[in-house]
């Protein structure tokens, strides 16, 4: 086998393998669009092939001439000998890649119905952390192009014409005449994501939980990994894999199945959180979103650089987002990884010092490693090597380490040259601006983040241009990206022409939200895709933003992430022989989680208020800043939507909220919110799924009760002119104190039953207040609260105390806000 090229031009064999793999089952969409799907198209005989294969041949015949010959062998992967293509070896190669990708089809829960569901079951229906809980496929996704329409998230019907609409959309994309094979494949991949994310790859012989999109792209990835194998080796391994998956091995099959067929590579950018959050308060609001988006761009640039150096197409990306990426590469790629690690490290050191580091991990996967139940071990092993790389940062530099990492600073201690935003010293500082703190300075890098964040808020599209990496110096974010071979431009509408300031060889345009049309780049081969990204943020300083709060003059800082995410990937699909984890399922789970956090959370922030500053939403976590009163409800909504999205009790979030002043340093606010998140995850039962609010962690179900009590006590003490009941606000302080007394004694008794003075004092206080009340509805509410507290022996006094404190903050009068 030959080493791949080390530039950004794919070899002919690589792009042919990727294209044939990507389209090997494309006919399933057209077949299911027919009123009589059991017949082959009249102009393409089945020739002993499955019916969908004949529809694949018909689909490919309508593609641009340049790509037909490459794609056609994939359509004959079921019967390579029937292929009219001269390259029958490519058909066998795709057959092998298909078998490895489809290890999930050795499914113990095969569909035996004469009328199986034609829709895709949610991948979350397959997850469980309880071995006794056998999850079933009960929730099916709607057959429609990918979008953020939440009202029709699930559907049990197959609408008439749904498959035909998807077929037409996919055929339109495949018919685009993009002369550059790399961009043609990437544009087709994006089109398949939009149209086949909801299409089952199979449903007659297995539970339909893998989309055609995920199965096709992983088949393409494996085909690329096998592209340099000779025909004899492919044919031998194909026979062994088929026999093994059927449970009929032959002598010698073990040696064949132990052959390493792919390298699983993981990349993790460490230092991300410190890089985003290590800011003072000065100018932070106008640079924070730019920093966050820059890291998204940097992650893409690093991924693209690795792909380019390995000569791989984008089909080989399993997942990218949240500062991580995972991909499949040929075994020969491991010879290049050390050099790639060294070059990325040198470039990151030049532009960001030791703040950011890319750790690359890898593990080889044998053919038998793709069988159901085996792939999870290799996924886990790859993560362990990434972790080890993070623990040995810069070791790849060898003798360069001391010169590059430990060299003395050329400056230090000059306050006049210190950036007021990040605290770093720079030779080229400039005035921060009159609207901020007069006389404060900003460094070129922070100034570039400020500009980046400002342009992002008015753009609907981002264009990424790719060319050879440049030797650039540390000046701004654009220079750092050019060092990895990537440039960027923004566009406000699909009608706006996109042009790069420097020459690029190819480009990708991201639509940041649902869009029917996406602009292209003039005279540059361009792929177009949707990449949901939060881009609308308040154009206010944090001081100004906190003035928009109700009650106390504070901001709320929210951090939340998915609980037990690693376990969900490794153990969630089952244990032992019953484990369903495969390459395609892991790819599907990664995609579905990213879709929620990048897409749905973006939508929720936009729908809730234009005052929510979403610093980050992607991967599996969220960080946002907003007027404090908006945060609890938004957190509850995110949690509720995730529950509706997954319909799986094992997939849940924990969250922590901190209160800050507008002038509070962002790095400290992030740390405070992280402490609150850790408190939520560290509840005594260790089951997480909690929210830390006002210094106390609550299970989400408990917090729902706290919220309901907050609504009641807020109304209880509000002015009757504002539809309140007019009770004395002293009741709030009493409830709060009772809760503090109960909590103190409960802590001392370490979980034993608690009785104390708050019980009789509370009963007396509420009774006396009810007797003094002149309105019947106030009397009744006070009486009801007293009865509820007594009925369960004041075990919910903690909830009432938090609700009372919450109401105190909400009702704080404007003139007392800063006290």
C-alpha positions in Angstrom: 0.0 0.0 0.0 1.2 3.5 -0.9 1.3 6.5 1.4 -1.4 9.1 0.6 -0.3 12.4 -1.0 0.5 15.1 1.5 -1.3 18.0 -0.1 -4.9 19.1 -0.5 -5.5 17.4 -3.9 -7.1 14.0 -3.5 -5.7 11.1 -5.6 -8.0 9.9 -8.3 -8.3 6.5 -6.5 -9.3 8.2 -3.2 -12.0 10.4 -4.6 -13.4 7.5 -6.8 -13.6 5.2 -3.7 -15.3 8.0 -1.7 -17.9 8.8 -4.4 -18.7 5.1 -5.1 -19.1 4.5 -1.3 -21.2 7.5 -0.8 -23.7 6.5 -3.6 -23.6 2.7 -3.2 -27.2 2.6 -1.8 -28.6 5.9 -3.2 -31.2 4.1 -5.2 -33.1 3.3 -2.0 -34.6 6.8 -2.0 -35.9 6.5 -5.5 -37.1 3.0 -5.0 -39.2 3.9 -2.0 -40.7 6.8 -3.9 -42.4 4.4 -6.3 -46.0 3.2 -5.9 -44.7 -0.3 -6.7 -41.2 -0.3 -5.2 -40.7 -4.0 -5.9 -40.1 -3.3 -9.6 -36.8 -2.2 -11.1 -37.0 1.0 -13.3 -38.0 0.1 -16.9 -34.8 1.5 -18.4 -32.4 -0.4 -16.1 -32.7 -4.2 -15.7 -32.0 -5.6 -12.2 -29.6 -8.2 -13.6 -29.7 -10.4 -10.5 -29.1 -7.4 -8.2 -31.5 -6.1 -5.5 -34.1 -3.7 -6.9 -32.6 -0.7 -5.1 -29.3 -1.3 -6.9 -31.0 -0.9 -10.3 -32.4 2.5 -9.0 -28.9 3.4 -7.9 -27.7 2.8 -11.5 -30.5 5.0 -12.8 -29.6 7.8 -10.3 -25.9 7.7 -11.3 -26.7 7.8 -15.0 -28.1 11.3 -14.4 -25.0 12.7 -12.8 -22.4 14.8 -14.6 -20.3 12.8 -17.0 -17.1 13.3 -15.0 -18.4 11.3 -12.0 -20.6 8.5 -13.5 -17.8 6.1 -14.2 -16.4 6.5 -10.6 -19.8 6.1 -8.9 -21.2 3.2 -11.0 -19.1 0.4 -9.4 -20.6 1.2 -6.1 -24.1 0.4 -7.4 -22.9 -3.1 -8.2 -21.4 -3.9 -4.7 -24.0 -6.7 -4.3 -22.8 -8.5 -7.4 -19.5 -7.1 -8.7 -19.4 -9.6 -11.6 -22.5 -8.0 -13.1 -20.9 -4.6 -13.2 -20.4 -3.1 -16.7 -17.6 -1.0 -15.3 -14.1 -2.0 -16.2 -13.1 -1.6 -12.6 -14.8 -4.5 -10.9 -12.3 -4.3 -8.1 -13.9 -1.0 -7.0 -17.2 -2.8 -6.7 -15.6 -5.5 -4.4 -13.9 -2.7 -2.4 -17.3 -1.0 -1.8 -18.8 -4.4 -0.9 -16.2 -4.8 1.8 -16.6 -1.3 3.1 -20.4 -1.7 3.1 -20.1 -4.9 5.2 -17.7 -3.3 7.7 -19.9 -0.2 8.0 -23.0 -2.3 8.3 -21.9 -4.5 11.2 -25.1 -3.4 12.8 -27.1 -5.5 10.4 -26.2 -8.6 12.4 -29.2 -7.5 14.5 -30.9 -9.7 17.1 -34.1 -7.7 16.7 -34.8 -8.2 13.0 -38.0 -6.8 11.5 -40.3 -9.7 10.4 -43.3 -7.6 9.6 -44.7 -7.6 6.1 -45.1 -3.9 6.4 -42.0 -2.6 8.2 -41.7 1.1 9.1 -40.3 3.1 6.2 -39.1 5.8 8.6 -36.0 6.1 10.7 -36.1 5.2 14.4 -34.4 7.7 16.7 -30.9 6.6 17.6 -31.8 7.4 21.2 -34.3 4.5 21.2 -31.2 2.2 21.2 -29.5 3.7 24.2 -29.8 2.5 27.8 -27.4 2.5 30.8 -29.6 -0.1 32.5 -28.9 -3.6 31.1 -32.3 -4.8 32.3 -34.0 -2.1 30.3 -34.3 -3.4 26.7 -34.9 -0.3 24.6 -37.2 -0.6 21.6 -37.6 1.5 18.4 -40.8 3.4 19.2 -40.0 6.9 17.9 -39.7 7.7 14.2 -38.3 10.8 12.5 -40.3 12.7 9.9 -39.5 12.1 6.2 -38.4 15.6 5.3 -35.3 17.7 4.6 -33.3 18.6 7.7 -34.5 21.7 9.4 -35.3 23.1 12.9 -39.1 22.7 12.7 -39.6 21.3 16.2 -43.4 20.9 16.1 -43.0 17.9 13.7 -40.0 16.4 15.4 -41.5 12.9 15.4 -44.1 11.4 13.0 -45.6 7.9 12.7 -46.8 8.4 9.2 -45.1 8.2 5.8 -46.7 11.1 3.9 -47.5 10.5 0.2 -44.8 12.0 -1.9 -42.3 12.3 1.0 -39.7 10.1 -0.6 -40.2 11.6 -4.0 -39.5 15.1 -2.6 -36.3 13.8 -1.0 -35.3 12.1 -4.2 -35.7 15.2 -6.2 -33.7 17.3 -3.7 -30.9 14.8 -3.7 -30.9 14.4 -7.5 -30.7 18.2 -7.9 -27.5 18.3 -5.7 -26.0 15.3 -7.5 -26.6 17.0 -10.9 -24.6 20.1 -10.0 -21.6 20.2 -12.3 -18.7 21.1 -9.9 -15.5 20.3 -11.8 -13.4 19.8 -8.7 -14.0 16.2 -7.4 -13.2 17.1 -3.8 -15.8 19.9 -3.7 -18.3 17.8 -5.7 -18.1 15.0 -3.1 -18.3 17.5 -0.2 -21.3 19.3 -1.8 -23.0 15.9 -2.4 -22.2 14.8 1.2 -24.0 18.0 2.5 -26.9 17.3 0.2 -27.2 13.8 1.5 -27.2 15.1 5.1 -30.1 17.4 4.2 -32.1 14.8 2.4 -31.2 11.4 3.8 -30.6 12.1 7.5 -34.1 10.7 8.0 -34.1 7.9 5.5 -33.4 4.4 6.9 -30.4 2.6 5.4 -32.3 -0.6 5.8 -35.6 -1.7 7.3 -36.6 -5.1 5.9 -34.0 -7.1 7.7 -33.1 -4.9 10.7 -34.5 -2.3 13.0 -34.2 1.0 11.1 -32.1 3.1 13.4 -29.2 4.0 11.0 -29.8 6.7 8.4 -28.8 6.3 4.8 -26.6 9.4 5.4 -24.7 7.9 8.3 -24.3 4.5 6.7 -23.3 6.0 3.3 -20.7 8.4 4.6 -19.1 5.7 6.8 -19.0 3.3 3.9 -17.3 6.0 1.9 -14.8 6.6 4.7 -13.9 2.9 4.9 -13.7 2.7 1.1 -11.1 5.5 1.2 -9.2 3.6 3.9 -9.1 0.5 1.6 -8.5 2.4 -1.6 -4.9 1.2 -2.0 -5.6 -2.5 -1.2 -5.1 -4.8 -4.2 -7.9 -6.9 -5.6 -6.7 -10.2 -4.1 -6.5 -8.8 -0.5 -9.9 -7.1 -0.8 -11.6 -10.3 -2.2 -10.1 -12.5 0.5 -11.1 -10.2 3.4 -14.6 -9.7 1.9 -15.2 -13.5 2.0 -13.9 -13.8 5.5 -16.1 -10.8 6.7 -19.2 -12.3 5.1 -18.7 -15.7 6.7 -17.9 -14.1 10.1 -20.9 -11.9 10.2 -23.1 -14.9 9.3 -21.3 -17.1 11.9 -19.7 -19.5 9.4 -16.0 -19.0 9.7 -13.4 -21.1 7.8 -9.8 -22.0 8.5 -7.6 -19.0 8.0 -10.4 -16.4 8.5 -9.0 -15.4 11.9 -5.8 -14.1 10.4 -7.7 -12.2 7.7 -10.1 -10.7 10.2 -7.2 -9.6 12.4 -5.8 -7.4 9.5 -5.8 -3.7 10.4 -8.0 -1.9 7.9 -8.4 1.6 9.3 -6.9 4.1 11.7 -9.3 5.8 14.1 -7.9 9.3 14.8 -9.1 11.7 17.4 -8.2 15.4 17.8 -8.8 17.4 20.9 -8.0 21.1 21.3 -7.1 21.6 24.9 -7.1 25.0 26.6 -10.4 26.0 24.9 -12.3 27.0 28.0 -9.4 29.1 29.4 -8.9 30.7 26.0 -12.6 31.8 25.8 -13.2 32.8 29.3 -9.9 34.3 30.6 -11.0 37.8 30.1 -11.5 40.8 32.3 -14.9 42.6 32.1 -13.6 45.4 29.9 -14.8 45.0 26.4 -15.6 41.4 27.1 -19.1 41.4 25.6 -17.7 42.6 22.2 -14.9 40.1 22.0 -16.3 37.0 23.8 -18.6 35.7 20.9 -15.8 36.4 18.5 -13.4 34.3 20.5 -15.9 31.5 20.7 -16.6 31.5 17.0 -12.9 31.8 16.2 -12.3 28.5 18.1 -15.0 26.9 16.0 -13.2 28.2 12.9 -9.8 27.0 14.3 -11.2 23.6 15.0 -12.4 23.4 11.3 -9.0 24.7 10.1 -7.1 22.1 12.1 -9.4 19.3 10.9 -9.0 20.4 7.3 -5.3 20.6 7.7 -5.1 17.0 9.0 -7.3 15.8 6.2 -5.2 17.7 3.6 -1.9 16.3 5.0 -3.4 12.8 4.9 -5.0 13.2 1.4 -8.5 12.5 2.8 -11.9 13.8 1.7 -14.5 15.1 4.2 -16.4 11.9 4.0 -13.8 10.5 6.4 -14.9 12.8 9.2 -17.0 10.9 11.8 -17.7 14.0 13.9 -16.4 17.5 14.3 -17.4 20.1 16.9 -16.9 21.3 20.5 -13.2 21.4 20.1 -13.0 17.8 19.0 -12.9 15.8 15.8 -12.8 12.1 14.9 -12.0 10.6 11.6 -11.0 7.4 9.8 -7.8 7.1 7.8 -5.8 4.4 6.1 -3.4 2.5 8.3 -0.5 4.1 6.4 -1.6 7.5 7.9 0.1 6.7 11.2 3.4 7.3 9.5 2.4 11.0 9.0 0.7 11.7 12.3 3.9 12.6 14.2 4.9 15.1 11.6 1.4 16.6 11.6 1.4 16.8 15.4 4.7 18.6 15.3 3.6 21.1 12.6 0.3 22.0 14.3 2.1 22.4 17.6 4.7 24.8 16.2 2.0 26.9 14.5 -0.3 27.1 17.5 2.7 28.1 19.7 3.6 30.8 17.2 0.1 32.3 17.3 -1.2 31.4 20.7 1.7 30.5 22.9 0.9 27.6 25.2 -2.8 28.6 25.5 -4.0 26.1 22.8 -2.8 22.7 21.9 -4.1 20.0 19.6 -3.7 16.5 21.0 -3.9 13.8 18.4 -4.8 10.2 19.4 -5.1 7.1 17.3 -5.8 3.4 17.4 -5.9 0.9 14.5 -9.0 -1.1 13.9 -9.0 -4.6 12.5 -11.7 -5.9 10.3 -13.3 -7.8 13.2 -13.3 -4.5 15.1 -16.2 -3.2 13.1 -18.4 -6.1 14.1 -21.3 -5.2 16.4 -20.1 -5.1 20.0 -16.4 -4.7 19.1 -16.1 -1.2 17.8 -16.8 0.4 21.2 -13.5 -0.9 22.5 -11.5 0.8 19.8 -13.5 4.0 20.3 -12.5 3.9 23.9 -8.9 3.1 23.1 -8.7 6.1 20.8 -10.0 8.4 23.5 -7.3 7.0 25.9 -4.5 7.8 23.5 -5.9 11.3 23.1 -5.9 11.7 26.9 -2.3 10.4 27.0 -1.3 12.9 24.3 -2.8 15.8 26.4 -0.8 14.6 29.4 2.4 14.8 27.4 2.0 18.1 25.7 4.9 19.2 23.5 6.9 16.0 23.9 6.7 15.7 20.1 9.0 18.7 19.8 12.0 16.9 21.3 15.0 19.2 21.5 12.9 22.2 20.3 10.8 22.1 23.4 13.0 24.4 25.5 13.5 26.9 22.8 9.9 27.2 21.8 8.0 26.7 25.1 10.5 28.0 27.7 12.2 30.9 25.9 12.2 34.1 28.0 9.6 36.7 27.2 10.8 39.7 25.2 8.7 42.1 27.2 7.0 42.3 30.6 5.6 44.6 33.1 4.6 47.5 30.8 1.1 48.5 31.8 0.9 50.8 28.8 1.2 47.9 26.4 -1.2 45.5 28.4 -4.5 44.6 26.8 -7.4 45.6 29.0 -9.5 42.6 27.6 -7.2 39.6 27.9 -4.5 41.0 30.2 -1.7 40.0 27.8 1.1 42.4 26.9 1.6 43.3 23.2 3.8 45.6 21.2 0.9 46.7 19.0 -1.8 47.7 21.4 -4.4 50.4 20.4 -7.1 52.3 22.2 -10.0 50.2 23.2 -12.6 52.8 22.1 -14.5 55.7 23.7 -17.6 53.5 24.2 -15.6 51.3 26.6 -13.1 52.6 29.2 -11.3 55.7 27.9 -7.6 55.2 27.7 -7.7 51.4 27.9 -5.7 49.4 25.3 -6.6 46.4 23.3 -4.2 43.9 21.6 -4.4 43.1 17.9 -5.7 39.6 18.6 -8.5 40.7 20.8 -9.3 43.5 18.3 -9.6 40.9 15.6 -12.0 38.8 17.8 -14.0 42.0 18.4 -14.3 42.5 14.7 -15.1 38.8 14.1 -17.9 38.8 16.6 -19.4 42.0 15.2 -19.4 40.7 11.7 -20.9 37.4 12.8 -24.0 39.0 14.3 -25.1 40.5 10.9 -24.2 37.5 8.7 -26.3 34.5 7.7 -23.4 32.8 5.8 -19.7 32.1 6.4 -17.5 31.2 3.5 -14.3 29.2 4.2 -11.6 29.3 1.5 -8.8 26.8 1.3 -5.3 27.2 -0.1 -1.8 26.3 0.8 -0.8 27.1 4.4 1.1 30.3 4.8 4.0 31.3 7.1 2.2 34.0 9.1 3.1 35.9 12.3 1.0 36.5 15.3 -1.1 39.5 14.6 -4.8 38.5 14.4 -7.2 35.5 14.1 -7.1 35.6 10.3 -3.4 35.1 10.2 -3.6 32.1 12.5 -6.2 30.5 10.3 -4.1 31.2 7.1 -1.3 29.4 8.7 -3.4 26.2 8.5 -4.5 27.0 4.9 -8.0 28.5 5.7 -9.5 31.9 5.1 -13.0 33.2 5.9 -15.5 35.8 4.7 -19.1 36.6 5.7 -22.2 37.2 3.6 -25.5 38.7 4.7 -27.8 37.1 2.1 -27.7 34.5 -0.7 -27.7 37.3 -3.2 -24.5 38.8 -1.9 -21.4 37.8 -3.9 -18.6 36.3 -1.9 -15.0 37.1 -2.8 -11.9 36.4 -0.8 -9.1 38.9 -0.4 -6.5 36.3 -1.4 -6.6 33.5 -3.9 -8.2 30.2 -2.8 -8.3 26.9 -4.5 -11.7 25.8 -3.3 -14.4 27.0 -0.8 -17.2 25.8 1.5 -20.1 28.1 2.4 -21.9 27.5 5.7 -25.5 28.5 6.1 -25.8 29.4 9.8 -29.6 28.7 9.8 -32.1 27.0 7.6 -31.8 28.4 4.1 -33.4 27.5 0.8 -30.6 29.1 -1.1 -26.9 29.4 -0.2 -24.5 31.7 -2.1 -21.5 30.4 -4.0 -18.0 31.9 -4.4 -17.4 33.3 -7.9 -14.9 31.3 -10.0 -14.0 28.9 -7.2 -15.3 25.3 -6.8 -17.7 25.6 -3.9 -19.6 23.2 -1.6 -22.6 24.5 0.3 -23.8 23.1 3.6 -25.8 24.0 6.8 -23.8 24.5 9.9 -26.1 25.8 12.7 -24.4 28.4 14.7 -25.6 31.0 17.3 -24.8 34.3 15.7 -27.4 36.7 17.0 -26.3 38.2 20.3 -27.2 41.5 22.1 -25.2 44.4 20.9 -24.7 45.6 24.5 -22.0 45.7 27.0 -22.5 43.4 30.0 -23.2 46.5 32.1 -25.9 47.5 29.7 -27.3 44.0 29.5 -27.7 43.7 33.2 -29.8 46.9 33.2 -32.4 44.9 31.2 -32.9 42.5 34.1 -36.1 42.4 36.2 -35.6 42.8 40.0 -32.1 42.6 41.2 -29.6 44.2 38.8 -27.6 41.1 37.9 -26.6 38.8 35.1 -27.1 35.1 35.1 -24.3 32.8 33.8 -25.4 29.3 32.8 -23.3 26.3 32.0 -24.8 22.9 31.2 -23.7 19.7 29.6 -24.8 16.1 29.0 -24.3 13.7 31.9 -22.3 10.5 31.5 -21.6 11.2 27.8 -18.6 8.9 27.6 -20.7 6.1 29.1 -23.5 6.7 26.6 -21.1 6.1 23.7 -19.3 3.2 25.2 -21.9 1.4 27.3 -25.2 3.0 26.2 -25.6 0.6 23.3 -25.5 -2.4 25.6 -22.9 -4.8 27.1 -21.1 -7.8 25.9 -22.5 -9.6 22.9 -25.6 -7.5 23.1 -23.7 -4.3 22.5 -25.1 -2.5 19.4 -22.3 0.0 19.1 -20.9 0.2 15.6 -19.2 2.9 13.5 -22.5 4.0 11.9 -24.3 4.2 15.2 -21.6 6.2 16.9 -21.6 8.5 13.9 -25.4 8.8 14.1 -25.3 9.6 17.9 -22.7 12.2 17.4 -24.7 13.9 14.6 -27.9 13.8 16.5 -26.4 15.4 19.6 -24.7 18.1 17.6 -27.9 18.8 15.8 -29.7 19.5 19.1 -27.0 21.7 20.7 -26.0 23.6 17.6 -29.5 23.9 16.1 -32.2 23.6 18.7 -30.5 25.6 21.4 -29.7 28.3 18.8 -33.4 28.4 18.0 -34.5 28.5 21.7 -32.2 31.4 22.5 -33.6 33.4 19.5 -37.2 32.6 20.5 -36.8 33.3 24.2 -35.3 36.8 24.0 -33.0 39.1 22.1 -31.1 39.6 25.4 -29.5 36.2 25.6 -25.8 36.2 25.0 -25.0 32.7 23.8 -21.3 32.4 24.2 -21.3 28.8 23.0 -23.8 26.1 22.1 -22.4 23.0 20.4 -21.0 19.5 20.9 -22.8 18.5 24.1 -22.7 21.7 26.2 -24.0 25.3 26.6 -22.6 28.5 28.0 -24.7 31.7 28.0 -25.0 35.0 29.8 -28.3 36.9 30.1 -30.3 39.1 32.5 -30.6 36.7 35.4 -34.4 36.4 35.4 -34.4 34.8 31.9 -31.9 32.1 32.7 -33.9 29.6 34.9 -36.8 29.4 32.4 -34.4 29.0 29.5 -32.5 26.2 31.3 -35.8 24.4 32.0 -36.8 24.7 28.4 -33.5 23.3 27.1 -33.9 20.4 29.5 -37.5 19.8 28.5 -36.7 19.9 24.8 -33.8 17.5 25.2 -36.1 15.1 27.0 -38.6 15.4 24.1 -35.9 15.1 21.5 -34.4 11.9 23.0 -37.4 10.4 24.8 -34.9 8.5 26.8 -34.5 8.9 30.6 -30.8 8.0 30.4 -30.0 11.1 28.3 -30.1 14.2 30.5 -28.3 17.4 31.4 -27.0 19.0 34.5 -26.6 22.8 34.8 -25.3 25.4 37.1 -26.1 29.1 37.3 -24.1 31.9 38.8 -25.1 35.6 39.5 -22.7 38.3 38.5 -22.3 42.1 38.0 -21.7 43.4 34.5 -18.2 44.4 35.5 -17.4 41.0 36.9 -14.4 39.3 35.2 -15.7 36.7 32.6 -13.1 34.2 33.7 -14.4 34.3 37.3 -18.0 34.2 36.1 -17.2 31.1 34.0 -15.5 29.5 37.0 -18.4 30.3 39.3 -20.9 28.7 36.9 -18.6 25.7 36.6 -18.5 25.3 40.4 -22.3 25.4 40.3 -22.4 22.8 37.5 -20.0 20.6 39.5 -22.3 20.9 42.5 -25.3 19.7 40.4 -23.3 16.8 39.1 -22.0 15.9 42.6 -25.3 15.3 44.3 -25.2 12.5 46.9 -27.0 9.9 44.7 -24.4 10.5 41.9 -27.1 10.3 39.3 -26.7 13.9 38.3 -29.6 15.2 36.1 -29.7 18.3 38.4 -29.6 22.1 38.4 -27.6 24.2 40.9 -29.5 27.5 41.6 -29.0 30.0 44.3 -26.3 27.8 45.9 -28.4 24.6 46.1 -28.6 21.7 43.7 -32.0 20.3 42.8 -33.0 17.4 40.7 -34.9 18.8 37.7 -38.1 17.3 38.9 -37.6 19.0 42.2 -36.8 22.3 40.5 -40.1 22.1 38.7 -41.7 22.2 42.2 -39.4 25.0 43.2 -40.5 27.0 40.1 -44.2 26.3 40.8 -43.7 27.5 44.4 -41.8 30.6 43.1 -44.7 31.6 40.9 -47.1 31.2 43.9 -45.0 33.2 46.4 -44.3 35.9 43.9 -48.0 36.4 43.3 -48.6 36.1 47.0 -46.6 39.2 47.9 -47.0 41.2 44.7 -49.1 44.3 44.6 -52.8 43.7 43.9 -52.5 46.4 41.2 -50.2 43.9 39.4 -52.6 41.0 39.9 -50.8 40.0 43.1 -52.4 39.1 46.5 -50.7 41.8 48.5 -49.3 39.7 51.4 -46.5 41.3 53.5 -43.0 40.6 51.9 -41.8 39.7 55.4 -43.4 36.2 54.7 -40.6 35.6 52.1 -37.8 36.3 54.7 -39.6 34.0 57.2 -39.8 31.1 54.7 -36.2 31.6 53.7 -35.1 31.5 57.4 -37.1 28.4 58.1 -35.5 26.7 55.2 -32.0 27.7 56.5 -32.8 26.4 60.0 -34.1 23.1 58.6 -31.1 22.7 56.3 -28.6 23.4 59.1 -30.1 20.8 61.4 -30.6 18.3 58.5 -26.9 18.6 57.8 -26.0 18.0 61.4 -28.2 15.0 61.6 -26.8 13.6 58.4 -30.0 12.4 56.7 -32.0 11.3 59.8 -35.6 12.6 60.2 -35.6 16.3 61.1 -38.0 18.2 63.3 -37.5 21.7 64.6 -38.9 25.1 65.6 -39.5 26.1 62.0 -42.5 23.8 62.0 -44.5 25.4 64.7 -43.2 28.9 63.9 -44.2 28.4 60.3 -47.6 27.2 61.2 -48.1 30.1 63.6 -46.8 32.7 61.1 -49.1 31.5 58.2 -52.1 31.2 60.4 -51.7 34.7 61.9 -51.1 36.1 58.4 -54.3 34.4 57.1 -56.3 35.8 60.0 -55.1 39.3 59.2 -55.8 39.0 55.5 -58.8 40.9 54.3 -59.2 39.2 50.9 -60.6 35.7 50.6 -58.2 34.6 47.9 -55.2 35.7 50.1 -56.7 33.9 53.1 -57.1 30.8 51.0 -53.6 30.8 49.6 -52.0 31.3 53.0 -54.1 28.5 54.4 -53.2 26.2 51.4 -49.5 26.8 51.9 -49.7 26.0 55.6 -51.6 22.8 54.9 -49.1 21.7 52.3 -46.2 22.3 54.6 -47.9 20.4 57.4 -49.1 17.5 55.3 -45.5 16.3 54.6 -44.1 17.5 57.9 -42.2 20.5 56.3 -40.0 18.2 54.2 -40.5 20.7 51.3 -39.5 23.8 53.3 -36.2 23.9 51.4 -38.1 24.3 48.2 -40.3 27.1 49.7 -37.1 28.8 51.0 -35.4 28.8 47.6 -38.7 30.0 46.0 -38.9 32.8 48.5 -35.3 33.9 47.9 -36.0 33.8 44.2 -39.1 36.0 44.6 -37.1 38.4 46.8 -34.6 38.9 43.9 -37.3 39.3 41.4 -39.2 41.9 43.4 -36.2 44.0 44.3 -37.1 47.5 43.5 -35.1 49.4 40.8 -33.7 52.0 43.2 -32.3 49.2 45.4 -30.9 47.1 42.7 -27.3 47.8 43.2 -27.4 47.3 47.0 
